[in-house]
């Protein structure tokens, strides 16, 4: 599965647009502010990395359900909710490409 933020893939031709796909993931562990701001920032970074991976897995699974072999135009949105939960949403267009 090819994943890209661009609208085309060099060396490939898009032969079919199959639909918009999304992957959303949220960290259900609340991030608490402690005495160390650097530990808090590291916890946020780690949480976002983990949640982003899960969101991309879901995006890929949803694209495969449409029989896509690539997703183009991916947009990544990262949000820290007011309750201090990290949330990542990735959206793109599932396509069929050939070389």
TALIN-V577633 format. One record per helix or strand of 2 or more residues. SS is the DSSP state (alpha for helix, beta for strand). FROM is the first residue (numbers start at 0). TO is the last residue. If there is no record, write none. Layout:
BEGIN
SS/FROM/TO + SS/FROM/TO
END
This chain:
BEGIN
beta/1/2 + beta/12/25 + alpha/36/64 + beta/69/79 + beta/85/97
END
